[in-house]
């Protein structure tokens, strides 16, 4: 299972990016919340949307959920 995080600082469009633990962009994310370990990105996105309504999957680290 993979560990996921959500960026608590929104982008200019209001989206909060969700990243895998090994994403390059996560290294520059200072204000993040640990979403825990999930078997799929879809499960991680469900958890992320409980925290931030405008959660969006990082297109760099997982393309399979980028439409969520």
mmCIF file as Biopython writes it, N, C-alpha, C and O atoms, coordinates in Angstrom:
data_model
#
loop_
_atom_site.group_PDB
_atom_site.id
_atom_site.type_symbol
_atom_site.label_atom_id
_atom_site.label_alt_id
_atom_site.label_comp_id
_atom_site.label_asym_id
_atom_site.label_entity_id
_atom_site.label_seq_id
_atom_site.pdbx_PDB_ins_code
_atom_site.Cartn_x
_atom_site.Cartn_y
_atom_site.Cartn_z
_atom_site.occupancy
_atom_site.B_iso_or_equiv
_atom_site.auth_seq_id
_atom_site.auth_asym_id
_atom_site.pdbx_PDB_model_num
ATOM 1   N N  . UNK A ? 1  ? 0.844   -1.183 0.000   1.0 0.0 1  A 1 
ATOM 2   C CA . UNK A ? 1  ? 0.000   0.000  0.000   1.0 0.0 1  A 1 
ATOM 3   C C  . UNK A ? 1  ? 0.884   1.240  0.000   1.0 0.0 1  A 1 
ATOM 4   O O  . UNK A ? 1  ? 2.016   1.228  0.485   1.0 0.0 1  A 1 
ATOM 5   N N  . UNK A ? 2  ? 0.341   2.283  -0.547  1.0 0.0 2  A 1 
ATOM 6   C CA . UNK A ? 2  ? 1.065   3.539  -0.698  1.0 0.0 2  A 1 
ATOM 7   C C  . UNK A ? 2  ? 0.526   4.570  0.286   1.0 0.0 2  A 1 
ATOM 8   O O  . UNK A ? 2  ? -0.668  4.601  0.584   1.0 0.0 2  A 1 
ATOM 9   N N  . UNK A ? 3  ? 1.429   5.414  0.787   1.0 0.0 3  A 1 
ATOM 10  C CA . UNK A ? 3  ? 1.039   6.498  1.687   1.0 0.0 3  A 1 
ATOM 11  C C  . UNK A ? 3  ? 0.774   7.751  0.853   1.0 0.0 3  A 1 
ATOM 12  O O  . UNK A ? 3  ? 1.500   8.043  -0.097  1.0 0.0 3  A 1 
ATOM 13  N N  . UNK A ? 4  ? -0.274  8.484  1.222   1.0 0.0 4  A 1 
ATOM 14  C CA . UNK A ? 4  ? -0.691  9.676  0.494   1.0 0.0 4  A 1 
ATOM 15  C C  . UNK A ? 4  ? -0.765  10.877 1.431   1.0 0.0 4  A 1 
ATOM 16  O O  . UNK A ? 4  ? -0.965  10.739 2.638   1.0 0.0 4  A 1 
ATOM 17  N N  . UNK A ? 5  ? -0.600  12.052 0.844   1.0 0.0 5  A 1 
ATOM 18  C CA . UNK A ? 5  ? -0.700  13.321 1.565   1.0 0.0 5  A 1 
ATOM 19  C C  . UNK A ? 5  ? -1.529  14.299 0.745   1.0 0.0 5  A 1 
ATOM 20  O O  . UNK A ? 5  ? -1.584  14.207 -0.481  1.0 0.0 5  A 1 
ATOM 21  N N  . UNK A ? 6  ? -2.174  15.239 1.436   1.0 0.0 6  A 1 
ATOM 22  C CA . UNK A ? 6  ? -2.877  16.321 0.758   1.0 0.0 6  A 1 
ATOM 23  C C  . UNK A ? 6  ? -2.233  17.638 1.167   1.0 0.0 6  A 1 
ATOM 24  O O  . UNK A ? 6  ? -1.921  17.863 2.337   1.0 0.0 6  A 1 
ATOM 25  N N  . UNK A ? 7  ? -2.046  18.490 0.188   1.0 0.0 7  A 1 
ATOM 26  C CA . UNK A ? 7  ? -1.490  19.820 0.420   1.0 0.0 7  A 1 
ATOM 27  C C  . UNK A ? 7  ? -2.605  20.702 0.985   1.0 0.0 7  A 1 
ATOM 28  O O  . UNK A ? 7  ? -3.646  20.869 0.349   1.0 0.0 7  A 1 
ATOM 29  N N  . UNK A ? 8  ? -2.393  21.260 2.166   1.0 0.0 8  A 1 
ATOM 30  C CA . UNK A ? 8  ? -3.406  22.110 2.797   1.0 0.0 8  A 1 
ATOM 31  C C  . UNK A ? 8  ? -3.431  23.527 2.230   1.0 0.0 8  A 1 
ATOM 32  O O  . UNK A ? 8  ? -4.379  24.275 2.471   1.0 0.0 8  A 1 
ATOM 33  N N  . UNK A ? 9  ? -2.411  23.893 1.488   1.0 0.0 9  A 1 
ATOM 34  C CA . UNK A ? 9  ? -2.363  25.205 0.848   1.0 0.0 9  A 1 
ATOM 35  C C  . UNK A ? 9  ? -2.920  25.060 -0.570  1.0 0.0 9  A 1 
ATOM 36  O O  . UNK A ? 9  ? -2.335  24.351 -1.390  1.0 0.0 9  A 1 
ATOM 37  N N  . UNK A ? 10 ? -4.030  25.714 -0.864  1.0 0.0 10 A 1 
ATOM 38  C CA . UNK A ? 10 ? -4.628  25.543 -2.193  1.0 0.0 10 A 1 
ATOM 39  C C  . UNK A ? 10 ? -3.818  26.221 -3.293  1.0 0.0 10 A 1 
ATOM 40  O O  . UNK A ? 10 ? -3.083  27.179 -3.052  1.0 0.0 10 A 1 
ATOM 41  N N  . UNK A ? 11 ? -3.973  25.697 -4.502  1.0 0.0 11 A 1 
ATOM 42  C CA . UNK A ? 11 ? -3.417  26.349 -5.681  1.0 0.0 11 A 1 
ATOM 43  C C  . UNK A ? 11 ? -4.245  27.607 -5.956  1.0 0.0 11 A 1 
ATOM 44  O O  . UNK A ? 11 ? -5.244  27.850 -5.279  1.0 0.0 11 A 1 
ATOM 45  N N  . UNK A ? 12 ? -3.847  28.385 -6.919  1.0 0.0 12 A 1 
ATOM 46  C CA . UNK A ? 12 ? -4.568  29.624 -7.253  1.0 0.0 12 A 1 
ATOM 47  C C  . UNK A ? 12 ? -6.009  29.359 -7.695  1.0 0.0 12 A 1 
ATOM 48  O O  . UNK A ? 12 ? -6.861  30.241 -7.580  1.0 0.0 12 A 1 
ATOM 49  N N  . UNK A ? 13 ? -6.291  28.147 -8.201  1.0 0.0 13 A 1 
ATOM 50  C CA . UNK A ? 13 ? -7.647  27.812 -8.635  1.0 0.0 13 A 1 
ATOM 51  C C  . UNK A ? 13 ? -8.480  27.174 -7.510  1.0 0.0 13 A 1 
ATOM 52  O O  . UNK A ? 13 ? -9.635  26.810 -7.732  1.0 0.0 13 A 1 
ATOM 53  N N  . UNK A ? 14 ? -7.907  27.037 -6.317  1.0 0.0 14 A 1 
ATOM 54  C CA . UNK A ? 14 ? -8.620  26.495 -5.171  1.0 0.0 14 A 1 
ATOM 55  C C  . UNK A ? 14 ? -8.440  25.002 -4.941  1.0 0.0 14 A 1 
ATOM 56  O O  . UNK A ? 14 ? -8.914  24.478 -3.933  1.0 0.0 14 A 1 
ATOM 57  N N  . UNK A ? 15 ? -7.765  24.303 -5.855  1.0 0.0 15 A 1 
ATOM 58  C CA . UNK A ? 15 ? -7.533  22.869 -5.702  1.0 0.0 15 A 1 
ATOM 59  C C  . UNK A ? 15 ? -6.461  22.577 -4.662  1.0 0.0 15 A 1 
ATOM 60  O O  . UNK A ? 15 ? -5.502  23.335 -4.512  1.0 0.0 15 A 1 
ATOM 61  N N  . UNK A ? 16 ? -6.633  21.474 -3.950  1.0 0.0 16 A 1 
ATOM 62  C CA . UNK A ? 16 ? -5.650  20.965 -2.991  1.0 0.0 16 A 1 
ATOM 63  C C  . UNK A ? 16 ? -5.094  19.676 -3.578  1.0 0.0 16 A 1 
ATOM 64  O O  . UNK A ? 16 ? -5.827  18.695 -3.709  1.0 0.0 16 A 1 
ATOM 65  N N  . UNK A ? 17 ? -3.820  19.658 -3.931  1.0 0.0 17 A 1 
ATOM 66  C CA . UNK A ? 17 ? -3.213  18.489 -4.569  1.0 0.0 17 A 1 
ATOM 67  C C  . UNK A ? 17 ? -2.994  17.348 -3.591  1.0 0.0 17 A 1 
ATOM 68  O O  . UNK A ? 17 ? -2.611  17.554 -2.440  1.0 0.0 17 A 1 
ATOM 69  N N  . UNK A ? 18 ? -3.248  16.140 -4.079  1.0 0.0 18 A 1 
ATOM 70  C CA . UNK A ? 18 ? -2.992  14.916 -3.338  1.0 0.0 18 A 1 
ATOM 71  C C  . UNK A ? 18 ? -1.786  14.241 -3.977  1.0 0.0 18 A 1 
ATOM 72  O O  . UNK A ? 18 ? -1.728  14.089 -5.198  1.0 0.0 18 A 1 
ATOM 73  N N  . UNK A ? 19 ? -0.816  13.834 -3.146  1.0 0.0 19 A 1 
ATOM 74  C CA . UNK A ? 19 ? 0.433   13.263 -3.637  1.0 0.0 19 A 1 
ATOM 75  C C  . UNK A ? 19 ? 0.723   11.913 -3.001  1.0 0.0 19 A 1 
ATOM 76  O O  . UNK A ? 19 ? 0.311   11.641 -1.873  1.0 0.0 19 A 1 
ATOM 77  N N  . UNK A ? 20 ? 1.443   11.064 -3.746  1.0 0.0 20 A 1 
ATOM 78  C CA . UNK A ? 20 ? 2.024   9.856  -3.173  1.0 0.0 20 A 1 
ATOM 79  C C  . UNK A ? 20 ? 3.235   10.273 -2.352  1.0 0.0 20 A 1 
ATOM 80  O O  . UNK A ? 20 ? 3.799   11.342 -2.586  1.0 0.0 20 A 1 
ATOM 81  N N  . UNK A ? 21 ? 3.642   9.449  -1.396  1.0 0.0 21 A 1 
ATOM 82  C CA . UNK A ? 21 ? 4.734   9.789  -0.501  1.0 0.0 21 A 1 
ATOM 83  C C  . UNK A ? 21 ? 6.068   10.012 -1.224  1.0 0.0 21 A 1 
ATOM 84  O O  . UNK A ? 21 ? 6.935   10.709 -0.698  1.0 0.0 21 A 1 
ATOM 85  N N  . UNK A ? 22 ? 6.248   9.440  -2.405  1.0 0.0 22 A 1 
ATOM 86  C CA . UNK A ? 22 ? 7.523   9.582  -3.109  1.0 0.0 22 A 1 
ATOM 87  C C  . UNK A ? 22 ? 7.486   10.624 -4.235  1.0 0.0 22 A 1 
ATOM 88  O O  . UNK A ? 22 ? 8.402   10.680 -5.056  1.0 0.0 22 A 1 
ATOM 89  N N  . UNK A ? 23 ? 6.435   11.445 -4.277  1.0 0.0 23 A 1 
ATOM 90  C CA . UNK A ? 23 ? 6.308   12.460 -5.320  1.0 0.0 23 A 1 
ATOM 91  C C  . UNK A ? 23 ? 7.329   13.576 -5.118  1.0 0.0 23 A 1 
ATOM 92  O O  . UNK A ? 23 ? 7.527   14.049 -3.999  1.0 0.0 23 A 1 
ATOM 93  N N  . UNK A ? 24 ? 7.963   13.987 -6.185  1.0 0.0 24 A 1 
ATOM 94  C CA . UNK A ? 24 ? 8.942   15.069 -6.149  1.0 0.0 24 A 1 
ATOM 95  C C  . UNK A ? 24 ? 8.322   16.360 -5.612  1.0 0.0 24 A 1 
ATOM 96  O O  . UNK A ? 24 ? 8.959   17.077 -4.841  1.0 0.0 24 A 1 
ATOM 97  N N  . UNK A ? 25 ? 7.101   16.655 -6.009  1.0 0.0 25 A 1 
ATOM 98  C CA . UNK A ? 25 ? 6.437   17.892 -5.588  1.0 0.0 25 A 1 
ATOM 99  C C  . UNK A ? 25 ? 6.152   17.927 -4.095  1.0 0.0 25 A 1 
ATOM 100 O O  . UNK A ? 25 ? 6.077   19.005 -3.506  1.0 0.0 25 A 1 
ATOM 101 N N  . UNK A ? 26 ? 5.994   16.778 -3.482  1.0 0.0 26 A 1 
ATOM 102 C CA . UNK A ? 26 ? 5.688   16.720 -2.053  1.0 0.0 26 A 1 
ATOM 103 C C  . UNK A ? 26 ? 6.833   17.284 -1.215  1.0 0.0 26 A 1 
ATOM 104 O O  . UNK A ? 26 ? 6.604   17.811 -0.126  1.0 0.0 26 A 1 
ATOM 105 N N  . UNK A ? 27 ? 8.046   17.177 -1.710  1.0 0.0 27 A 1 
ATOM 106 C CA . UNK A ? 27 ? 9.206   17.699 -0.977  1.0 0.0 27 A 1 
ATOM 107 C C  . UNK A ? 27 ? 9.104   19.208 -0.743  1.0 0.0 27 A 1 
ATOM 108 O O  . UNK A ? 27 ? 9.699   19.733 0.198   1.0 0.0 27 A 1 
ATOM 109 N N  . UNK A ? 28 ? 8.360   19.897 -1.589  1.0 0.0 28 A 1 
ATOM 110 C CA . UNK A ? 28 ? 8.218   21.350 -1.483  1.0 0.0 28 A 1 
ATOM 111 C C  . UNK A ? 28 ? 6.905   21.756 -0.806  1.0 0.0 28 A 1 
ATOM 112 O O  . UNK A ? 28 ? 6.583   22.941 -0.728  1.0 0.0 28 A 1 
ATOM 113 N N  . UNK A ? 29 ? 6.159   20.779 -0.323  1.0 0.0 29 A 1 
ATOM 114 C CA . UNK A ? 29 ? 4.879   21.032 0.326   1.0 0.0 29 A 1 
ATOM 115 C C  . UNK A ? 29 ? 5.094   21.113 1.831   1.0 0.0 29 A 1 
ATOM 116 O O  . UNK A ? 29 ? 5.368   20.106 2.483   1.0 0.0 29 A 1 
ATOM 117 N N  . UNK A ? 30 ? 4.966   22.322 2.377   1.0 0.0 30 A 1 
ATOM 118 C CA . UNK A ? 30 ? 5.243   22.531 3.796   1.0 0.0 30 A 1 
ATOM 119 C C  . UNK A ? 30 ? 4.034   22.243 4.679   1.0 0.0 30 A 1 
ATOM 120 O O  . UNK A ? 30 ? 4.196   21.770 5.803   1.0 0.0 30 A 1 
ATOM 121 N N  . UNK A ? 31 ? 2.845   22.516 4.198   1.0 0.0 31 A 1 
ATOM 122 C CA . UNK A ? 31 ? 1.629   22.368 4.989   1.0 0.0 31 A 1 
ATOM 123 C C  . UNK A ? 31 ? 0.796   21.243 4.388   1.0 0.0 31 A 1 
ATOM 124 O O  . UNK A ? 31 ? 0.014   21.458 3.462   1.0 0.0 31 A 1 
ATOM 125 N N  . UNK A ? 32 ? 0.977   20.036 4.930   1.0 0.0 32 A 1 
ATOM 126 C CA . UNK A ? 32 ? 0.305   18.863 4.364   1.0 0.0 32 A 1 
ATOM 127 C C  . UNK A ? 32 ? -0.306  18.014 5.468   1.0 0.0 32 A 1 
ATOM 128 O O  . UNK A ? 32 ? 0.100   18.084 6.628   1.0 0.0 32 A 1 
ATOM 129 N N  . UNK A ? 33 ? -1.288  17.215 5.084   1.0 0.0 33 A 1 
ATOM 130 C CA . UNK A ? 33 ? -1.934  16.288 5.990   1.0 0.0 33 A 1 
ATOM 131 C C  . UNK A ? 33 ? -1.713  14.872 5.497   1.0 0.0 33 A 1 
ATOM 132 O O  . UNK A ? 33 ? -1.898  14.578 4.316   1.0 0.0 33 A 1 
ATOM 133 N N  . UNK A ? 34 ? -1.319  14.006 6.398   1.0 0.0 34 A 1 
ATOM 134 C CA . UNK A ? 34 ? -1.111  12.593 6.102   1.0 0.0 34 A 1 
ATOM 135 C C  . UNK A ? 34 ? -2.477  11.936 5.927   1.0 0.0 34 A 1 
ATOM 136 O O  . UNK A ? 34 ? -3.303  11.965 6.839   1.0 0.0 34 A 1 
ATOM 137 N N  . UNK A ? 35 ? -2.714  11.348 4.762   1.0 0.0 35 A 1 
ATOM 138 C CA . UNK A ? 35 ? -3.973  10.652 4.488   1.0 0.0 35 A 1 
ATOM 139 C C  . UNK A ? 35 ? -3.894  9.167  4.823   1.0 0.0 35 A 1 
ATOM 140 O O  . UNK A ? 35 ? -4.892  8.452  4.736   1.0 0.0 35 A 1 
ATOM 141 N N  . UNK A ? 36 ? -2.720  8.713  5.202   1.0 0.0 36 A 1 
ATOM 142 C CA . UNK A ? 36 ? -2.531  7.310  5.539   1.0 0.0 36 A 1 
ATOM 143 C C  . UNK A ? 36 ? -2.188  6.463  4.323   1.0 0.0 36 A 1 
ATOM 144 O O  . UNK A ? 36 ? -1.964  6.974  3.226   1.0 0.0 36 A 1 
ATOM 145 N N  . UNK A ? 37 ? -2.155  5.161  4.547   1.0 0.0 37 A 1 
ATOM 146 C CA . UNK A ? 37 ? -1.854  4.195  3.493   1.0 0.0 37 A 1 
ATOM 147 C C  . UNK A ? 37 ? -3.158  3.732  2.849   1.0 0.0 37 A 1 
ATOM 148 O O  . UNK A ? 37 ? -4.142  3.451  3.533   1.0 0.0 37 A 1 
ATOM 149 N N  . UNK A ? 38 ? -3.141  3.658  1.530   1.0 0.0 38 A 1 
ATOM 150 C CA . UNK A ? 38 ? -4.327  3.216  0.785   1.0 0.0 38 A 1 
ATOM 151 C C  . UNK A ? 38 ? -3.905  2.271  -0.329  1.0 0.0 38 A 1 
ATOM 152 O O  . UNK A ? 38 ? -2.821  2.401  -0.897  1.0 0.0 38 A 1 
ATOM 153 N N  . UNK A ? 39 ? -4.775  1.322  -0.631  1.0 0.0 39 A 1 
ATOM 154 C CA . UNK A ? 39 ? -4.495  0.336  -1.671  1.0 0.0 39 A 1 
ATOM 155 C C  . UNK A ? 39 ? -4.558  0.936  -3.070  1.0 0.0 39 A 1 
ATOM 156 O O  . UNK A ? 39 ? -3.865  0.473  -3.977  1.0 0.0 39 A 1 
ATOM 157 N N  . UNK A ? 40 ? -5.393  1.976  -3.252  1.0 0.0 40 A 1 
ATOM 158 C CA . UNK A ? 40 ? -5.529  2.613  -4.562  1.0 0.0 40 A 1 
ATOM 159 C C  . UNK A ? 40 ? -5.619  4.124  -4.395  1.0 0.0 40 A 1 
ATOM 160 O O  . UNK A ? 40 ? -5.918  4.627  -3.312  1.0 0.0 40 A 1 
ATOM 161 N N  . UNK A ? 41 ? -5.359  4.825  -5.466  1.0 0.0 41 A 1 
ATOM 162 C CA . UNK A ? 41 ? -5.482  6.283  -5.431  1.0 0.0 41 A 1 
ATOM 163 C C  . UNK A ? 41 ? -6.938  6.701  -5.258  1.0 0.0 41 A 1 
ATOM 164 O O  . UNK A ? 41 ? -7.223  7.760  -4.699  1.0 0.0 41 A 1 
ATOM 165 N N  . UNK A ? 42 ? -7.851  5.874  -5.733  1.0 0.0 42 A 1 
ATOM 166 C CA . UNK A ? 42 ? -9.274  6.199  -5.598  1.0 0.0 42 A 1 
ATOM 167 C C  . UNK A ? 42 ? -9.684  6.256  -4.124  1.0 0.0 42 A 1 
ATOM 168 O O  . UNK A ? 42 ? -10.440 7.139  -3.717  1.0 0.0 42 A 1 
ATOM 169 N N  . UNK A ? 43 ? -9.183  5.316  -3.338  1.0 0.0 43 A 1 
ATOM 170 C CA . UNK A ? 43 ? -9.480  5.327  -1.901  1.0 0.0 43 A 1 
ATOM 171 C C  . UNK A ? 43 ? -8.830  6.522  -1.219  1.0 0.0 43 A 1 
ATOM 172 O O  . UNK A ? 43 ? -9.417  7.120  -0.317  1.0 0.0 43 A 1 
ATOM 173 N N  . UNK A ? 44 ? -7.630  6.868  -1.641  1.0 0.0 44 A 1 
ATOM 174 C CA . UNK A ? 44 ? -6.952  8.045  -1.084  1.0 0.0 44 A 1 
ATOM 175 C C  . UNK A ? 44 ? -7.725  9.321  -1.424  1.0 0.0 44 A 1 
ATOM 176 O O  . UNK A ? 44 ? -7.814  10.228 -0.597  1.0 0.0 44 A 1 
ATOM 177 N N  . UNK A ? 45 ? -8.279  9.396  -2.623  1.0 0.0 45 A 1 
ATOM 178 C CA . UNK A ? 45 ? -9.031  10.581 -3.025  1.0 0.0 45 A 1 
ATOM 179 C C  . UNK A ? 45 ? -10.332 10.709 -2.236  1.0 0.0 45 A 1 
ATOM 180 O O  . UNK A ? 45 ? -10.755 11.823 -1.927  1.0 0.0 45 A 1 
ATOM 181 N N  . UNK A ? 46 ? -10.966 9.600  -1.911  1.0 0.0 46 A 1 
ATOM 182 C CA . UNK A ? 46 ? -12.177 9.649  -1.084  1.0 0.0 46 A 1 
ATOM 183 C C  . UNK A ? 46 ? -11.842 10.243 0.272   1.0 0.0 46 A 1 
ATOM 184 O O  . UNK A ? 46 ? -12.576 11.086 0.788   1.0 0.0 46 A 1 
ATOM 185 N N  . UNK A ? 47 ? -10.732 9.801  0.846   1.0 0.0 47 A 1 
ATOM 186 C CA . UNK A ? 47 ? -10.300 10.333 2.144   1.0 0.0 47 A 1 
ATOM 187 C C  . UNK A ? 47 ? -9.930  11.814 2.035   1.0 0.0 47 A 1 
ATOM 188 O O  . UNK A ? 47 ? -10.266 12.602 2.918   1.0 0.0 47 A 1 
ATOM 189 N N  . UNK A ? 48 ? -9.251  12.190 0.971   1.0 0.0 48 A 1 
ATOM 190 C CA . UNK A ? 48 ? -8.822  13.580 0.772   1.0 0.0 48 A 1 
ATOM 191 C C  . UNK A ? 48 ? -10.019 14.523 0.648   1.0 0.0 48 A 1 
ATOM 192 O O  . UNK A ? 48 ? -9.997  15.639 1.167   1.0 0.0 48 A 1 
ATOM 193 N N  . UNK A ? 49 ? -11.060 14.065 -0.042  1.0 0.0 49 A 1 
ATOM 194 C CA . UNK A ? 49 ? -12.239 14.924 -0.236  1.0 0.0 49 A 1 
ATOM 195 C C  . UNK A ? 49 ? -13.033 15.121 1.053   1.0 0.0 49 A 1 
ATOM 196 O O  . UNK A ? 49 ? -13.858 16.030 1.141   1.0 0.0 49 A 1 
ATOM 197 N N  . UNK A ? 50 ? -12.788 14.279 2.048   1.0 0.0 50 A 1 
ATOM 198 C CA . UNK A ? 50 ? -13.377 14.499 3.370   1.0 0.0 50 A 1 
ATOM 199 C C  . UNK A ? 50 ? -12.725 15.689 4.056   1.0 0.0 50 A 1 
ATOM 200 O O  . UNK A ? 50 ? -13.351 16.358 4.877   1.0 0.0 50 A 1 
ATOM 201 N N  . UNK A ? 51 ? -11.473 15.952 3.721   1.0 0.0 51 A 1 
ATOM 202 C CA . UNK A ? 51 ? -10.703 17.038 4.335   1.0 0.0 51 A 1 
ATOM 203 C C  . UNK A ? 51 ? -10.849 18.331 3.546   1.0 0.0 51 A 1 
ATOM 204 O O  . UNK A ? 51 ? -11.120 19.391 4.111   1.0 0.0 51 A 1 
ATOM 205 N N  . UNK A ? 52 ? -10.666 18.231 2.232   1.0 0.0 52 A 1 
ATOM 206 C CA . UNK A ? 52 ? -10.785 19.393 1.347   1.0 0.0 52 A 1 
ATOM 207 C C  . UNK A ? 52 ? -11.693 19.025 0.181   1.0 0.0 52 A 1 
ATOM 208 O O  . UNK A ? 52 ? -11.385 18.119 -0.594  1.0 0.0 52 A 1 
ATOM 209 N N  . UNK A ? 53 ? -12.795 19.721 0.065   1.0 0.0 53 A 1 
ATOM 210 C CA . UNK A ? 53 ? -13.783 19.453 -0.986  1.0 0.0 53 A 1 
ATOM 211 C C  . UNK A ? 53 ? -13.162 19.493 -2.378  1.0 0.0 53 A 1 
ATOM 212 O O  . UNK A ? 53 ? -13.558 18.734 -3.263  1.0 0.0 53 A 1 
ATOM 213 N N  . UNK A ? 54 ? -12.190 20.375 -2.567  1.0 0.0 54 A 1 
ATOM 214 C CA . UNK A ? 54 ? -11.563 20.553 -3.876  1.0 0.0 54 A 1 
ATOM 215 C C  . UNK A ? 54 ? -10.228 19.824 -3.971  1.0 0.0 54 A 1 
ATOM 216 O O  . UNK A ? 54 ? -9.260  20.360 -4.510  1.0 0.0 54 A 1 
ATOM 217 N N  . UNK A ? 55 ? -10.179 18.610 -3.449  1.0 0.0 55 A 1 
ATOM 218 C CA . UNK A ? 55 ? -8.968  17.790 -3.562  1.0 0.0 55 A 1 
ATOM 219 C C  . UNK A ? 55 ? -8.825  17.324 -5.012  1.0 0.0 55 A 1 
ATOM 220 O O  . UNK A ? 55 ? -9.809  16.981 -5.667  1.0 0.0 55 A 1 
ATOM 221 N N  . UNK A ? 56 ? -7.594  17.319 -5.494  1.0 0.0 56 A 1 
ATOM 222 C CA . UNK A ? 56 ? -7.319  16.930 -6.888  1.0 0.0 56 A 1 
ATOM 223 C C  . UNK A ? 56 ? -6.042  16.093 -6.896  1.0 0.0 56 A 1 
ATOM 224 O O  . UNK A ? 56 ? -5.066  16.445 -6.234  1.0 0.0 56 A 1 
ATOM 225 N N  . UNK A ? 57 ? -6.043  15.002 -7.633  1.0 0.0 57 A 1 
ATOM 226 C CA . UNK A ? 57 ? -4.879  14.125 -7.732  1.0 0.0 57 A 1 
ATOM 227 C C  . UNK A ? 57 ? -3.743  14.813 -8.472  1.0 0.0 57 A 1 
ATOM 228 O O  . UNK A ? 57 ? -3.958  15.451 -9.502  1.0 0.0 57 A 1 
ATOM 229 N N  . UNK A ? 58 ? -2.546  14.679 -7.947  1.0 0.0 58 A 1 
ATOM 230 C CA . UNK A ? 58 ? -1.349  15.216 -8.604  1.0 0.0 58 A 1 
ATOM 231 C C  . UNK A ? 58 ? -1.147  14.483 -9.931  1.0 0.0 58 A 1 
ATOM 232 O O  . UNK A ? 58 ? -1.106  13.253 -9.960  1.0 0.0 58 A 1 
ATOM 233 N N  . UNK A ? 59 ? -1.023  15.220 -11.007 1.0 0.0 59 A 1 
ATOM 234 C CA . UNK A ? 59 ? -0.848  14.607 -12.319 1.0 0.0 59 A 1 
ATOM 235 C C  . UNK A ? 59 ? 0.549   14.036 -12.496 1.0 0.0 59 A 1 
ATOM 236 O O  . UNK A ? 59 ? 0.765   13.187 -13.360 1.0 0.0 59 A 1 
ATOM 237 N N  . UNK A ? 60 ? 1.500   14.493 -11.687 1.0 0.0 60 A 1 
ATOM 238 C CA . UNK A ? 60 ? 2.868   13.978 -11.801 1.0 0.0 60 A 1 
ATOM 239 C C  . UNK A ? 60 ? 3.012   12.588 -11.198 1.0 0.0 60 A 1 
ATOM 240 O O  . UNK A ? 60 ? 3.694   11.732 -11.762 1.0 0.0 60 A 1 
ATOM 241 N N  . UNK A ? 61 ? 2.376   12.360 -10.063 1.0 0.0 61 A 1 
ATOM 242 C CA . UNK A ? 61 ? 2.657   11.110 -9.374  1.0 0.0 61 A 1 
ATOM 243 C C  . UNK A ? 61 ? 1.608   10.022 -9.566  1.0 0.0 61 A 1 
ATOM 244 O O  . UNK A ? 61 ? 1.894   8.857  -9.289  1.0 0.0 61 A 1 
ATOM 245 N N  . UNK A ? 62 ? 0.409   10.353 -10.027 1.0 0.0 62 A 1 
ATOM 246 C CA . UNK A ? 62 ? -0.518  9.272  -10.400 1.0 0.0 62 A 1 
ATOM 247 C C  . UNK A ? 62 ? -1.552  9.751  -11.399 1.0 0.0 62 A 1 
ATOM 248 O O  . UNK A ? 62 ? -2.450  10.534 -11.087 1.0 0.0 62 A 1 
ATOM 249 N N  . UNK A ? 63 ? -1.390  9.258  -12.593 1.0 0.0 63 A 1 
ATOM 250 C CA . UNK A ? 63 ? -2.247  9.650  -13.711 1.0 0.0 63 A 1 
ATOM 251 C C  . UNK A ? 63 ? -3.604  8.949  -13.665 1.0 0.0 63 A 1 
ATOM 252 O O  . UNK A ? 63 ? -4.582  9.477  -14.193 1.0 0.0 63 A 1 
ATOM 253 N N  . UNK A ? 64 ? -3.685  7.766  -13.041 1.0 0.0 64 A 1 
ATOM 254 C CA . UNK A ? 64 ? -4.938  7.011  -13.048 1.0 0.0 64 A 1 
ATOM 255 C C  . UNK A ? 64 ? -6.066  7.717  -12.308 1.0 0.0 64 A 1 
ATOM 256 O O  . UNK A ? 64 ? -7.237  7.424  -12.551 1.0 0.0 64 A 1 
ATOM 257 N N  . UNK A ? 65 ? -5.736  8.644  -11.408 1.0 0.0 65 A 1 
ATOM 258 C CA . UNK A ? 65 ? -6.763  9.376  -10.671 1.0 0.0 65 A 1 
ATOM 259 C C  . UNK A ? 65 ? -6.783  10.864 -11.028 1.0 0.0 65 A 1 
ATOM 260 O O  . UNK A ? 65 ? -7.462  11.640 -10.355 1.0 0.0 65 A 1 
ATOM 261 N N  . UNK A ? 66 ? -6.078  11.268 -12.039 1.0 0.0 66 A 1 
ATOM 262 C CA . UNK A ? 66 ? -5.967  12.692 -12.339 1.0 0.0 66 A 1 
ATOM 263 C C  . UNK A ? 66 ? -7.289  13.326 -12.775 1.0 0.0 66 A 1 
ATOM 264 O O  . UNK A ? 66 ? -7.416  14.550 -12.771 1.0 0.0 66 A 1 
ATOM 265 N N  . UNK A ? 67 ? -8.264  12.514 -13.146 1.0 0.0 67 A 1 
ATOM 266 C CA . UNK A ? 67 ? -9.561  13.069 -13.542 1.0 0.0 67 A 1 
ATOM 267 C C  . UNK A ? 67 ? -10.473 13.310 -12.338 1.0 0.0 67 A 1 
ATOM 268 O O  . UNK A ? 67 ? -11.556 13.876 -12.482 1.0 0.0 67 A 1 
ATOM 269 N N  . UNK A ? 68 ? -10.039 12.886 -11.162 1.0 0.0 68 A 1 
ATOM 270 C CA . UNK A ? 68 ? -10.869 13.046 -9.954  1.0 0.0 68 A 1 
ATOM 271 C C  . UNK A ? 68 ? -10.714 14.435 -9.370  1.0 0.0 68 A 1 
ATOM 272 O O  . UNK A ? 68 ? -11.334 14.750 -8.355  1.0 0.0 68 A 1 
#
